[in-house]
Structures are given as structure tokens and as C-alpha cells.
């Protein structure tokens, strides 16, 4: 009898899951619609499924090509990724729309549907010859790296996060770029247009991604890096409501009761209205152009001098709703952590072509969509944070007197039960002693 290694069984399960996904969403047709093609040799779908399965293995692509029959050698996959005709941005949009339709059909969301906008670093710190390679700053540690920025638009229904679209950004400043784009590229190709798009500002690309979305979500969440006046105004013109963390700047920000204020001076005017228990307050203001705007100030419970401000153009939301909606922005940070730690984001392919960089991100996002699709309909276990708040709400309903009486009554019950069990144990002990020791049993009934 042949013993099948566990690793072979895992590979088989992964390939079966990916094949089911490809069949359910007709990946071959979607790739064809997005102009992903090959002139000859191995089929497009076969190569793409091979790239998807490589991310779920601990082995590099070279070793997988030697061990598995993936339909081609290493050059086949790298030529596929470096194609200038493939529209990978459109591919992710169409695949996201297909997965979203299944998600909304199988689980009716109870929360508001939101779009989340953020960017992350695509590091290529050891590279030197990659097209449009630029110098980027990591805001977490303040250091500069080589690579790109991946501007991502995500969707969240209250439970599931899905990547909806993305753009690979180089730099508008030529001095920050280490290399320029290829000079022999046909200007009619998708690859040339993607290179030109990568040198636009983040706001232009964000608005372009939002224009191409067909979801019913009407709220867009973003952090303080995108919380500029132009962002809120443009979203309002598009029929969307922005919700973002506000920066405390020195310039005039809004108009309140006929006077102009920056964010710090506005908080000084309303901080006496902050409730002691809730630690937040909302105030309605106007932007300098007259656009109605709501600012929700949240005070820190550890240090009363620290505070945050969340702004939105949706005046119908209460303070609790604004805070609850903005808290869902953290799901895109979890998404970035997942794709970097588990799905080989910016790790498995080291191509010099800009098209290969765009393709590699599309492959990673497709892997995440596969996992999200497999998880649809599965029971969601409570996290430790959710369990904590459930317990906190239960305990918060008791007063101090009720809690003290509850503890005393429980102690009495335990002591009585212990006294009874101890008496039975001693009696049982004396009953098994020799007859000469039986008179000692009378001690049990002596009063102290």
C-alpha cells in the first residue's frame, strides 16, 4: 500500500479548491475579456492557475515547476506576467463584482456597505533595474525604501472584506525615480497606459477607481493621509459620503457660528460638551465654501488631553454611527497584513518589468478572493475583543451592591457544601477503623 505524504494531500486540496473557484466564476472567460492572452503554447488559464497555486505552497516557483506538471517552464510564467496587453486592473474589478454578487446572495448584510481606501508599500529594496522604481517612505518607521505604493480600494459589508480595485503608484517627481519606463513601448498598449497612470497623484487615482465602482455602498472610509478638503468635496459631488480621520493643521479649517476655526481651536470651543461617560461629541460646521460638515471629537480615556477628530459629509449620522463606521476601516489593515504574511505579497516574483509588478498584485488579490469565497456562509467565531465586550456589557449591568451580595451568597453555598462533604468523609473514615477505635467516633458529635 502506498503512503501519500501529507504535503501531497494538501497540494491536491489546494488545487481542487482553486479549480472549483475557476469553474464557478469562469476565470478563462474573464481573462479573455481583460485581454490576457498568449500567442502559443500552454493555455492562459493553466498558467494563471499555476501562479495562484504557487502562493499556497512553502516552496519557490522553481522547485514547484520541477516537482509538478504545471504546463511550462519558468520563462512561460514570466513572459505571461510581463505581457503589455493584459488589463489586470479590469480583471480584479470584474472578479470582485462576481464574488460580491455571490456574497450578497448568500448572506444578507445587516450593516451599511462601505468602501475603504488606503495604500501600502510594495517593497523592492534589493532591486536596482526595475521599471519606474522609486523611493518611498514608510510612515511606520520613518525610513525610505525602494519600491512602489499599492493604492487599494476595498469593500466591507460588516463581516467580509473584499479587494475591489487597486493601482500601482510610482512617483510624480522624476528625481525620486531610480529608473524610467521603457522607450520601445507601443503607446496604444495597456502597459504604456498603466505606466502613465502610475505617475499621477493618489487623489486622481482614487477618484478614478471610485468612478468605476458599481456597488451600492455610499460611504468611503479613509485615514488622515486622504482627509483633505478636496477629497470630501469631490466625493460629495459624486454622490458619496466621506468619513475620515482629520489632521490638526494650523490653517483655517471650517466656519462655526460665524467664525473661522482650525481643528484645535474648534475643539477648545466644544470640549466642555464632551460627556463624561461617552467621551465624544459631534458638532455641525461648514467648510469655507459652505459645504455642511460634521466633526466628531473623541477624547482619550487614559489621557483627557488627547483627542481624535473624525469628519464626514453625511449629516444624518449620529456620533455613535460615525465612530462605528470609521472603526471598520481597520479591516483593510488586516487585509494588508494577511496578504503580506500569508499570500506572498511582493515576495515571490522578482521581475524587472512594471507589467509583472501589476500582475503579481492581481495574483495575490485573486488568492484572497478565493479564500473569501470559501469562507462565505461559514460561522464566524467571536474574537477575543468581541468576547471581552460581551462580558463587559453583562458585568456593567450589576451595581457594586448587587455584585457584593452575589459573591457573599456564592461563598455561603460553597461553605455549606464543603461542611457537609467533610462531615461525611470523617464518618466514613471512622467506620473503617478497628473496633477498639470506635469510641473515638463520639468526638464527632461533641460541641465545641
N, C-alpha and C positions, 0 to 999 in steps of 0.2 A: 504494500500500500504506500503510495507517495504522500509524503507530508508536505503540505503547502505552507510556506512561511507566512507569518502574519503580515509582513510588508507587502507580499504579493496580493493578499486578500484586500488590504487597504487600497492598493492601487486599483484593483478591479472595482471596488465600491465607488472610488472617486470617478473613474472613467464612466461607470454606469450612470452616476448622478449627472455628470456633465452631458452625457449623451441624451438623457431624458430632458434636460433643460434645452438643449439644442433642438430637439424634436418638438417640444411643446411650443417654443417661440420661433421656430423656423429660422434659425440663425443663418442658414445658407441664403435664403431669400433676402434677409435683412442686409447681409454683407454685399449681396449683388446690388441692392438699391443704393447702397452707400459707395458704390464704385470700387469696392475691394475685389480685385481680380488678379489672376495670374495668366501669363501668356501660354504656359505649357507645364507639363509635369504633374506634380501632386495637386489635388484639388484644394481650393481655398478653405473649405470647411474643415478638411483634415488637418491642415496646417494650423488653423486657428484653434481647433480643439486641442491640438498638441501643446500650443502655448498656454492654454488655460490649465491643462492637467499638470504642466511643469511647476506651477506655483504651489500645488498641494503636495509636493514631494520635498524631501530634505536634500535631494541630490541636485547638482547643477545640470544645466541643459545638455552639456556634452556627454555626461555619464548616462543621462536618460536616453539620449539618441543611440548609444551603444547597447543599452540593455533592452529597450523597447523597439518595436517596429512602428515608428512614428511617421513613416511615409517619406522621409527625406533626411538629408544630412544637414549640418549646421548652416551652410550657406543658403539653403532653401528658406529657412526661417528668417534669417537676417535680410535677405532680399525682399521677403514678404513684408517685413516691418519697415523697410526703407522705401516702400512704394510712394511715389509723389501723387498718385491719383486717388488714394483712399481718403475718404472723408470720415475720420474716426469720431469727430465731434457729433456729426449727424447720427452715426451708429449708436452712440451712447444715448442720445436723446430718444431715438426710436425704441431701443431696447428698454429704457426706463419707462416709456409710455406703455409698453406691452406688459411689463411686470406690475406697474401701478394699476392697470385695469384688473388684473387678477387679484391684487391685494384688496382693492375696494369692493370687488365682487364677493370675496370670501370673508372679509371682516369689515363690518360697518364701523367706521371710526366714530368715537364719541367726542373727540376733541376737535378743535379747529385745525384745519390743514394749513401748514406753514411752509415757506421756503426759507432756507438758511444759506447765507452767503459767507464764505471765508476762504482764505488761501493758506497753503502750506508750502514748505520748501521741498524741492526736488534736487537733492544734493548730488553733485558730481565733483566732489572736492579733489579727486585724484586725476581728473581729466584735464586735457590741455587743448585738444583739437576738435572738440565738439562744436557743431554749428551754433552760432548765437549764444555761446556760453557766456554767462555774465556773473558779476559779483553781486551777491545777495546778502542781506543782513538778517540774522536770526534774532528776533526780538526777545527770545527767552534767555539767551546768554550774552547778547550784545556783540557776538563775533560775526565776521564776514566769511562766507563760503562761496565756492564756485557751484553753479547750477542754474536752476530756473525756479520760478514760482508757479504753483498749480492753483489757479483760481477755480473754486468748486462751488457749484450750486446744488444744494441738497433738498430733499423733500422729507417731511416728517408728519405723520398722522396721529401722533400721540404715543405710538408704540414702536413703529418700524421706521427706520431711516433708509432712504434710497438716494444714491447719487444721480442727479438729473442731468447735469451738463458740466463741462469744465473747459478751461483754456490754459495753455502753457504760455507763460509770460517770460520774455527776456528782459530787456531794458530799453527805455526810450533814449537814454543817454549813450551815445556811441563810445564815450570814454570808459564806460563801465563794462562794455562788452569785450571779451577776450578775442572773439572771432566773429566774422561777419558771415552772411549767408552765401551759398554757392552762387557763382556768377554764370554758370551754364544752365540755369534752371528756366524752364519754359514758364512764362508769366501767366499762361492760361491754366496751369495745373492747380490742384487743391494745395499741394505742398508749398507753392510760392505764396498763395493767399494766406496760409497758416503762418508763414514766416513774417509776413507783413502785419498780420493781426497780433503777433507776439510782441510787437514793438509799440503797441497802443497802451493807453492808460488803463488801470484796473477798472475805473468807473465806466469807461466806454464798453469794455468787455462785459462788465456786469449787466449793463443795460441791454446789450445785445443778447445775452443769454436769457434774460427775463422776457424779452420780446418774443423769443422762440418757444416759450413755455405754453402749454395748453392745459395746465392743471387748473382746478377751481380754487386754489389757495390764493388768498388776498392779502396775506401778511408776509413780510420779508424781514428776517432776523439777521442782524449783523453786529459785530463788535465795534469798539471805538475807532478802529482804523478806517471804517467806512462811514462813520456818523458825521458827515458833513451836511451843510445846508443843501448843497446841490443834490445829494442823494435823496433826502426826504422830499424835496420839491419835485424831482423827476419821477420818483415813484408815485407821488400823488397825481401827477399828470397822466401816468399810465394806468390809473385806477387801482393802485396798490397802496398799502399802508406799511410804512417802515417802522420797525421797532429796534432801537439800537442804544448801546451804552454811549453816553455823552462825555466828551473831554472837557476838563476845566481849563478854558483858554482865557487869555487876558482881554481879547476883543469883545465888543458888544455882541450879545447873542440873540436877545429877544426883547420884546416890549411887554411890560406888565403894569397895569393901572396907569397907563400914560407915560411911564418912564422906561428907559432902556437899562438893561442889566446884562452882565456876564453871568456865567453859571454860579460862581462863588457868591456874588452879591445877591443873586436871586435866592440862593439857599439861606443866606443870612436874613432875608425878609420873611421866610416861611418856616424856619426851623422850630419856632415856638409852637407851630401847629402839628408837629410830629407827635403822634400818640405814644404814650409811654410803653404800652404793651406791643403794639404793632410795629413801631419803629419805621413807619413810612408815611408819606403824604404826597398827594398829587396836586398840581397847580396848573391851571389853564393859562397859556400865554399866547402871544402872537410873534411869528418871525418878523423880521424887519420889513418884509414885503407884504405883510398882512395875513400870511398863511396861519390858520389856527394850529396850535401845537400844544401837546400835553407833556409835562415833565413830572416824573415820579421820583422823589428823593427817598433813598433807603439808607437809614442810619445803622452803623455797625453796633452790635450788641456788646462787643468786647471793649471797643473804644468809642465813646459817644462823639468824639471829634471827627471820626472817619465817616464818610458817606459816599454813596454812589448815586448817579442820576441816569435814568432810563427815559429816553424820549420817544414819542410816537405821534403820528398824524391822525390816528384813529381816536377821535374824541369820545366815542361811545364806550370805550373800555374803562373798567374800574382799575383801581390801583392793584388789587389782587390779580386781576386778569393780565395786566401788563407784566407784572413780576413773573407770573406763572408761564406766560408765553415766552418771555425772554430766557427763562431758565432752560427751555427746550433747545436753545442754541448750542448747549454743551454737547448735544448728540453728534454734531459734526466734528468736534474734537475727539470724541470716542471713535468715530469713523476713521479719522486720520491715524489715530493710534493703532487701530486694527489693521489697516492696510499696510502700515509700515512694519508692524511687528509680525504679522502672520501671512500677508499676501504678497510680500516681496516688492513693495513699492520702492522704486529707484535702487534696486539691489541686484536683480538677476540679469539684466541686459546692459552691456557697456558699448553701445553703438555710437558712432560719431555723427550720424545723420539726425537732423531735427525731426524728420518724419518718424524715425524709430522711437524717439522720446515720446512723441504724441501717441504712437501705437502702444507702447509699453504701459502707459497710464490707462488707455482704453481696456487693455487686457486685465489689468488689476481691478478696475471698476466692474468689469464683467464678472470676475470671480466673486466680488462682493454681492452683486445682484443674484448670482447663483445661490449663495448662502442665504440671502434674504428670502428668495423664493422657496427654498427648502424649509425655512422657518415659519412660513405663513401658516396660520392655523394651529401652531404648536402652543401649548400653555406656557405663559410667561411667569417664571418663578419670581417671587419678591426678592429684591435686592436687600442688602443689609440696611441701607438707608431707609427703604420703604418699611421694613420691619421695625426699625427704630421709631419712625414717626407714628406708626400704628400703635406701638406700645406707649409712646409718649401721649398720644391722644387719650388712650384708656386711663393712664395714670393721672392725666391732667383733670379728669372729671372728679377725682376724690379730693376732699379738703384734708387738712392736716389732722383734724379730729377724727374724721372717718378712717383715715389710714391708721391712726394710733389705736383706735378701737378694734379695727380688723386684725392688727398684729397681736394685741392682747388676747383676743378670743382664740386666735390660732394657737398661741402659746398654751392657753389653758387646755385646749383639746389635746395637744401633744403631751402635756404633763400627765393628764389623767390616763391617757392610753399607755404611757410609759409606766405609771404606777401599777396599773392592772397587770401588765405583762411581767413586771418584776416580781410581783406577789406570786403569780402562777409559776414562775421559774424557780423561786425559792421553795415553794411547796413541793414541786416535782423533785428537787434536789434532796430534800429530807425524806421523801417517800422511798428513795432508792438506797438509803443508808441502812446499816445493820440494826437489829432490834435494840441493841444497847444504846444507840444514839437517838432513838425515837422520842424519849422525854424532852430532848432539846427542841423538838418542834413546837413546844408550848411557848417558846420565846417569840414565835411569830405573832402570837395573839396578845402579848404584853403591851400595855400602853406606855408610851414614853412621857 
